[in-house]
Amino acid sequence: MKKNMSKGFVWAAVLAVALLFAGCSDGTKEAENAAKAYLTAVSGFNLDVMEACLSEGENEDFGIDTTVIAKDHEQTDTYKKAVESMFKALSGTVEYSIGQSEQRDKNTVVVNTEIRHADVNKEAVDQFMQQKMDEYADAHPELSQKTEIEQSDVGITVMADAYKTFLQTQNKISSEVAITLVRVRDQWKILNGEENRELKNLLTEIFGTF
């Protein structure tokens, strides 16, 4: 009788452990999908999706502040569109891969990732854009006859195209980043807190070259 009870206890324990790991596996997979959704939004410069992927916190843009440019009524539509296209081009250099993940508890998962992006030197890209602008001005002397606003619009368009060309010539650098996700009302969110300082710093580094 005791022997049968012992076997029953062992099987119950095995089943409990199996269920525990099954639950962890599901949580880990869901958290990985949430991390993928966020990083895909980064590479597509989809700020709305990026924000939706974050838990509540103080740094909702994670260092990517384009609101001044987007809402500045003093800038022309040409300027706003050109700047947005440059941000999208920079975001488009971002690639990622998902590595091994670790479920800390039922509400916390750490997803290890490798994030790659164009190695952009701000001084070098500024020089390249200015060079292209000078070349364009030399080839189009009629530009000087246009209004100041028209010259500005042409200039930003030429420089935006130059910026995108410059990005295509740059090597990529990679960083290993552990991303902490938390379960919020049955959804996995990127934890908007100190635990993801490494991720925020990387995004600030990438977009700070703009």
C-alpha angles and dihedrals in degrees: 000000000000090000092054091047089050091052090047091052092049093051091047090052092048090050092049092051091047091052090047093054091043089055091048091049092053092047092048093051092049091048091050090052089051091051089049091050091052096047091045088054089051092053090048094044090236101159095178093057091043091055092046090054093057128088116234114285147123099276104054095158092048091221097314104116112175097141094101092054094043095049102034102119091193093068120085122246089246090057094048093048092047093050091047090051090052092051090049091050090052092047089049090066090063116104129169144186129200119234133181117328132208127208107214094184138332091287102036131064129171113210116198113215142175112221121193129190142161114286099235123185107201095210092049094049092047090053092047093051092047090050091053091047091052091048091051092049091050091050093046109044089166087074089081090063093060125092121269091254092049091049090049092051092049091046096052091047092051092046092047090054089047091051092053091048090050092053091055091059097052128100119236127243125202135214131191108228128182109212119202117212129187132199111246116182092333093314128103115234135183103255107246096211148083091295089072096046089119091058093046092049091051093051090046089051092050098046094034088072090066 
